[in-house]
Amino acid sequence: MNIAVDAMGGDEAPREIVKGAMDAAPLTCANIQLIGHTDKIRPFLTGKHSNIEIVHAEEWVEMDEKPLDAYRKKKDSSLRVAANMVKDGSSDVMVSAGNTGGAVATCQLTWRQLPGIHRPCIASVMPHMAGQFLLLDSGASPDVDPEHLFEFALMGRAYAQKVQGKKDPSVYLLNIGEEEGKGNAFAKQTYKLLKGHPWFKGNIEGKDIFQKPADVVVCDAFVGNIVLKTSEGIAELMMKLIRQGVPTHPIARIPYLPLRGIFAPLKRKMDWAEIGGSPLLGLNGVCIIAHGRSDARAIKNAILMAEKTVQGNLLDTIKQSVCDEVKGEQ
């Protein structure tokens, strides 16, 4: 298995990307391909790593570049080279912490959609009381039709089954109320398309997505990205408030030491870097989109997530899900 990593994408690239690859190397049997400018990558690649190689790319996409410009004007960018490697089969999956819009546009124009899928989506793994759920779309396709959300539901269930190991994933529609008939015309039409499928459990409100044992929550990317970024901000605020509440003097901190056993797992559960990234689904290839602020730990986890998507044969599962749905409608 080959994993193409955009070594030039991200706020701290290539240093943190390379370090994350080195941390992931002993934890995977996959070959990690660092795509980027050799002269900028090599100083950070220390020691011997039999499963890491550098693939040279002369250019890279800046974080503020327009998505289509990134694709059209920089044909030898690390992002474009990585996507081409997945297309020609020299890589099985790719990882990028760079420009999200650029990554989505490049992957979509290079790979195209899977048969029966009309819009790609980003599936973000988020915590709730019972474990984790998928929020999709969280950033790829802000302008969609209700039919596209139905496709997101199918892809989310496929990912939950094959990568997260869930037996019969449940799907909820993010809405302003639980009752059928709630929401705008878009939400009502989406509900009608989902209704009748045994895996669809109805509407779910924003306050409940972290409480109910949902497996997949679908919405359009405009709403999903706001939910994602707001959740990240609240999580960071909570951890800062907890740290501020603990005294700085060593002696005064002693009564708080027993609480470390509670706060440590809480921090891990709320920390997006523990997840690593979010898969871009619906295309003839999979890209794990990592946060632009990703450090080495986040990149390591994104690489391990990429490995799981290949091991779970995710693309074939999505294709089969769509095929089964079409047959069921006939």
C-alpha positions as CSV (number, residue, x, y, z in Angstrom):
1,M,0.0,0.0,0.0
2,N,1.3,3.5,-0.9
3,I,0.1,6.7,0.9
4,A,0.8,10.0,-0.9
5,V,1.3,12.8,1.6
6,D,1.3,16.4,0.5
7,A,4.4,17.5,2.3
8,M,4.0,21.1,1.3
9,G,0.5,21.7,2.5
10,G,-0.3,23.2,5.9
11,D,0.7,26.1,8.2
12,E,3.7,24.2,9.5
13,A,4.8,22.4,6.3
14,P,7.0,20.8,5.5
15,R,8.5,20.4,9.0
16,E,5.5,19.0,10.9
17,I,4.3,17.0,7.9
18,V,7.7,15.2,7.6
19,K,7.8,14.7,11.4
20,G,4.3,13.2,11.3
21,A,5.3,10.8,8.6
22,M,8.3,9.7,10.5
23,D,6.1,9.1,13.6
24,A,3.7,7.1,11.5
25,A,6.3,5.0,9.7
26,P,6.9,2.4,12.4
27,L,3.2,2.1,13.0
28,T,2.2,1.1,9.5
29,C,3.2,-1.4,6.8
30,A,2.4,1.1,4.1
31,N,4.9,3.0,2.1
32,I,4.7,6.7,2.8
33,Q,5.4,9.0,-0.2
34,L,6.3,12.5,0.8
35,I,5.3,14.7,-2.2
36,G,7.0,18.1,-2.4
37,H,10.2,20.0,-3.1
38,T,13.1,17.7,-2.2
39,D,15.4,20.5,-1.0
40,K,12.8,21.7,1.5
41,I,11.8,18.2,2.7
42,R,15.2,16.5,3.1
43,P,16.5,18.7,6.1
44,F,13.6,17.5,8.2
45,L,13.8,13.8,7.2
46,T,16.2,12.4,9.8
47,G,17.3,8.8,10.5
48,K,16.6,5.8,8.4
49,H,13.0,5.0,7.4
50,S,12.7,2.1,5.0
51,N,9.0,2.9,4.2
52,I,9.4,6.7,3.5
53,E,10.4,8.1,0.2
54,I,10.4,11.6,-1.4
55,V,8.6,12.3,-4.6
56,H,9.7,15.6,-6.0
57,A,7.2,18.3,-6.9
58,E,8.5,21.7,-8.0
59,E,5.5,23.8,-6.8
60,W,3.1,24.0,-3.9
61,V,-0.3,25.6,-3.2
62,E,-0.5,28.4,-0.7
63,M,-3.2,28.4,1.9
64,D,-4.9,31.6,0.5
65,E,-4.9,30.6,-3.2
66,K,-8.2,30.2,-5.1
67,P,-9.1,26.5,-5.6
68,L,-9.4,26.6,-9.4
69,D,-6.2,28.6,-9.7
70,A,-4.4,25.9,-7.6
71,Y,-5.5,23.3,-10.1
72,R,-5.0,25.1,-13.4
73,K,-1.9,27.2,-12.8
74,K,0.2,24.8,-10.8
75,K,0.4,21.6,-12.6
76,D,3.5,20.4,-10.8
77,S,2.2,21.3,-7.3
78,S,2.6,18.7,-4.5
79,L,-1.2,18.6,-4.3
80,R,-1.6,18.0,-8.1
81,V,1.2,15.4,-8.2
82,A,-0.3,13.5,-5.2
83,A,-3.8,13.4,-6.9
84,N,-2.3,12.2,-10.2
85,M,-0.4,9.4,-8.3
86,V,-3.7,8.2,-6.9
87,K,-5.3,8.4,-10.3
88,D,-2.6,6.4,-12.1
89,G,-2.4,3.8,-9.3
90,S,1.1,4.6,-7.9
91,S,-0.6,5.6,-4.7
92,D,-3.7,4.2,-3.0
93,V,-4.8,7.2,-1.0
94,M,-3.6,10.7,-0.2
95,V,-3.3,13.0,2.7
96,S,-3.2,16.9,2.7
97,A,-3.3,19.5,5.4
98,G,-3.1,22.3,2.8
99,N,-5.7,24.5,1.2
100,T,-9.0,22.6,1.6
101,G,-10.7,24.3,-1.3
102,G,-7.7,23.5,-3.5
103,A,-7.6,19.9,-2.3
104,V,-11.3,19.4,-3.0
105,A,-11.1,21.0,-6.5
106,T,-7.9,19.2,-7.4
107,C,-9.2,15.8,-6.4
108,Q,-12.6,16.3,-8.0
109,L,-11.2,17.5,-11.3
110,T,-8.5,14.8,-11.3
111,W,-10.6,11.8,-10.2
112,R,-14.2,12.7,-11.0
113,Q,-17.2,11.4,-9.1
114,L,-18.0,7.8,-8.5
115,P,-20.9,6.4,-10.6
116,G,-24.2,7.5,-9.0
117,I,-22.6,10.2,-6.9
118,H,-23.2,13.8,-7.9
119,R,-21.3,15.8,-5.2
120,P,-18.3,15.0,-3.0
121,C,-18.5,15.5,0.7
122,I,-16.1,15.8,3.7
123,A,-17.0,13.5,6.5
124,S,-15.7,14.8,9.9
125,V,-15.3,12.5,12.8
126,M,-16.7,14.1,16.0
127,P,-17.2,12.9,19.6
128,H,-20.4,12.3,21.4
129,M,-21.3,10.6,24.7
130,A,-21.4,7.1,23.2
131,G,-18.2,7.4,21.1
132,Q,-18.0,9.1,17.7
133,F,-20.2,10.1,14.9
134,L,-19.7,11.4,11.3
135,L,-20.8,14.9,10.3
136,L,-21.1,15.2,6.5
137,D,-20.9,17.4,4.6
138,S,-18.6,19.6,6.6
139,G,-17.0,21.6,3.8
140,A,-16.9,20.2,0.3
141,S,-20.3,21.1,-1.4
142,P,-22.2,24.1,0.1
143,D,-24.7,24.3,-2.7
144,V,-26.6,21.0,-3.0
145,D,-30.0,19.4,-3.5
146,P,-31.9,17.1,-1.1
147,E,-30.9,14.2,-3.4
148,H,-27.2,14.9,-2.7
149,L,-27.8,14.6,1.1
150,F,-29.3,11.2,0.5
151,E,-26.0,10.2,-1.3
152,F,-24.1,11.6,1.7
153,A,-26.0,9.3,4.0
154,L,-25.1,6.3,1.9
155,M,-21.4,7.3,1.9
156,G,-21.4,8.0,5.6
157,R,-22.9,4.6,6.4
158,A,-20.2,3.0,4.2
159,Y,-17.4,4.8,6.0
160,A,-18.9,4.0,9.4
161,Q,-19.1,0.3,8.5
162,K,-15.8,-0.3,6.8
163,V,-13.5,2.2,8.7
164,Q,-15.1,2.6,12.1
165,G,-16.4,-1.0,12.3
166,K,-20.0,-0.2,13.0
167,K,-22.4,-2.9,12.2
168,D,-25.6,-1.1,11.1
169,P,-24.9,2.7,11.3
170,S,-27.9,5.0,12.0
171,V,-28.4,8.2,10.1
172,Y,-29.9,11.5,11.3
173,L,-30.8,14.7,9.5
174,L,-29.5,17.9,11.2
175,N,-32.5,20.2,11.6
176,I,-34.0,22.8,13.9
177,G,-36.4,20.4,15.5
178,E,-36.9,16.6,16.0
179,E,-40.4,16.4,14.7
180,E,-41.2,15.5,11.1
181,G,-42.2,18.6,9.2
182,K,-39.6,20.8,10.9
183,G,-37.2,23.0,9.0
184,N,-37.2,24.8,5.6
185,A,-38.2,23.4,2.3
186,F,-34.8,21.9,1.7
187,A,-34.9,20.0,5.0
188,K,-38.4,18.8,4.5
189,Q,-37.7,17.4,1.1
190,T,-34.5,15.7,2.4
191,Y,-36.5,14.1,5.1
192,K,-38.9,12.6,2.6
193,L,-36.1,11.1,0.7
194,L,-34.6,9.5,3.8
195,K,-37.9,8.4,5.4
196,G,-38.7,4.8,5.0
197,H,-35.2,3.5,5.1
198,P,-34.6,1.4,8.3
199,W,-31.3,3.1,9.1
200,F,-32.8,6.6,9.1
201,K,-33.8,7.7,12.6
202,G,-35.2,11.2,11.9
203,N,-34.2,14.7,12.6
204,I,-31.7,15.7,15.2
205,E,-31.1,19.2,16.7
206,G,-27.6,20.7,17.1
207,K,-27.8,20.4,20.9
208,D,-28.3,16.7,20.7
209,I,-25.6,15.6,18.2
210,F,-23.2,15.3,21.1
211,Q,-25.7,13.4,23.3
212,K,-27.6,10.9,21.2
213,P,-25.8,7.7,19.9
214,A,-26.0,8.8,16.3
215,D,-23.5,7.2,13.8
216,V,-24.0,9.6,10.8
217,V,-25.5,13.1,10.8
218,V,-26.1,14.7,7.3
219,C,-26.4,18.4,6.3
220,D,-25.2,20.7,3.6
221,A,-21.6,22.0,3.8
222,F,-22.5,25.5,4.7
223,V,-24.2,24.4,7.9
224,G,-21.8,21.5,8.5
225,N,-18.7,23.7,8.4
226,I,-20.2,26.2,10.8
227,V,-21.0,23.3,13.2
228,L,-17.5,21.9,12.9
229,K,-15.7,25.2,13.4
230,T,-18.0,26.2,16.3
231,S,-17.4,22.9,18.0
232,E,-13.7,23.2,17.6
233,G,-13.8,26.7,19.1
234,I,-15.9,25.6,22.1
235,A,-13.6,22.6,22.8
236,E,-10.6,24.8,22.8
237,L,-12.3,27.4,25.0
238,M,-13.2,24.7,27.5
239,M,-9.7,23.4,27.8
240,K,-8.3,26.9,28.2
241,L,-10.8,27.6,31.0
242,I,-9.8,24.4,32.7
243,R,-6.1,25.3,32.5
244,Q,-6.8,28.8,33.8
245,G,-8.7,27.4,36.8
246,V,-5.7,25.4,37.9
247,P,-3.1,27.3,40.0
248,T,0.3,27.7,38.6
249,H,2.3,27.4,41.9
250,P,3.5,23.7,42.3
251,I,2.3,23.4,45.9
252,A,-1.1,24.9,45.1
253,R,-1.5,22.4,42.2
254,I,-1.2,19.4,44.5
255,P,-5.0,19.1,45.3
256,Y,-5.7,19.1,41.5
257,L,-3.3,16.2,40.7
258,P,-6.0,13.5,41.1
259,L,-8.1,15.2,38.4
260,R,-5.4,14.6,35.8
261,G,-6.9,11.1,35.3
262,I,-10.2,12.7,34.4
263,F,-8.9,15.6,32.3
264,A,-6.4,13.6,30.2
265,P,-8.9,11.3,28.4
266,L,-11.3,14.3,28.1
267,K,-8.7,16.3,26.3
268,R,-7.9,13.4,24.0
269,K,-11.6,13.0,23.1
270,M,-12.1,16.7,22.3
271,D,-8.8,17.1,20.5
272,W,-9.2,17.1,16.7
273,A,-5.5,16.2,16.3
274,E,-6.3,12.8,17.8
275,I,-8.6,12.1,14.8
276,G,-6.1,13.3,12.2
277,G,-8.3,14.3,9.4
278,S,-11.6,14.0,7.5
279,P,-12.0,11.8,4.4
280,L,-13.2,13.4,1.2
281,L,-15.8,11.0,-0.2
282,G,-17.7,10.5,-3.4
283,L,-14.7,10.5,-5.9
284,N,-12.7,7.8,-7.6
285,G,-10.1,8.1,-4.9
286,V,-9.9,9.1,-1.2
287,C,-8.1,12.1,0.2
288,I,-7.8,12.6,4.0
289,I,-8.1,16.3,4.6
290,A,-6.2,17.4,7.7
291,H,-6.5,20.7,9.5
292,G,-4.3,23.5,8.3
293,R,-2.9,23.9,11.8
294,S,-1.9,20.2,11.9
295,D,1.1,19.3,13.9
296,A,3.1,16.0,13.7
297,R,0.7,14.1,15.9
298,A,-2.3,15.1,13.7
299,I,-0.4,14.1,10.5
300,K,0.6,10.8,12.0
301,N,-3.1,10.1,12.8
302,A,-4.2,11.2,9.4
303,I,-1.8,8.8,7.7
304,L,-3.1,6.0,9.9
305,M,-6.7,6.9,9.0
306,A,-5.7,6.8,5.3
307,E,-4.4,3.3,5.8
308,K,-7.7,2.2,7.3
309,T,-9.7,3.5,4.4
310,V,-7.7,1.4,2.0
311,Q,-7.8,-1.7,4.3
312,G,-11.6,-1.3,4.5
313,N,-12.0,-1.2,0.7
314,L,-14.1,1.9,1.1
315,L,-14.5,2.9,-2.5
316,D,-16.0,-0.5,-3.5
317,T,-18.3,-0.4,-0.5
318,I,-19.6,3.1,-1.5
319,K,-20.1,1.8,-5.1
320,Q,-22.0,-1.2,-3.8
321,S,-24.2,0.9,-1.5
322,V,-25.3,3.1,-4.4
323,C,-25.8,0.1,-6.7
324,D,-28.0,-1.6,-4.1
325,E,-30.1,1.6,-3.6
326,V,-30.7,1.9,-7.4
327,K,-31.8,-1.8,-7.5
328,G,-34.1,-1.2,-4.6
329,E,-35.8,1.6,-6.4
330,Q,-36.4,-0.4,-9.5
